[in-house]
């Protein structure tokens, strides 16, 4: 019974401290809000006001478009009721989905790139470097395509010289140019044809 009484007393004291601390935090926040509300009445357009000395260090985080005082003001909830998370299913028309949703599905079609690369090598009947491939087959997914070509060279056992490099400029669909520095390697049709395409 003594232990139970002590346990209840400790719980009561802890609850009292937590409640008092929360109330104190709220009072301090409200006091700061009152101070900041008064500061909003000042004319901050004047350089003399902005450069006046203050005992408070600058503590506001930089958020563009929001005044300094508004970033510091204490905010309290208008309602005590907590909003519930809505996890219900919602149907939507495909036409109503934004472009960002469909852009996520716009990935590199590896089979198409491999087939186009093989067809180009067979047509040229010579070795082609990564820069020559990029100029002949302008990639829409530049990094993924270049990585696939390098992987194809590695799978075919073709030497990849990393000490030397070549540059190629690729223009994207927004007419913006990107310059890539590529390792030296050359793909040929017989070596690429012998690759196990499960890569």
ZILINNOR-V513203 format. One record per helix or strand of 2 or more residues. SS is the DSSP state (@ for helix, = for strand). FROM is the first residue (numbers start at 1). TO is the last residue. Records with the same first field share a line. If there is no record, write none. Layout:
BEGIN
SS = FROM-TO + FROM-TO
END
This chain:
BEGIN
@ = 2-39 + 47-50 + 68-72 + 94-96 + 99-103 + 110-124 + 130-136 + 142-155 + 189-193
= = 128-129 + 161-171 + 177-184 + 186-187
END
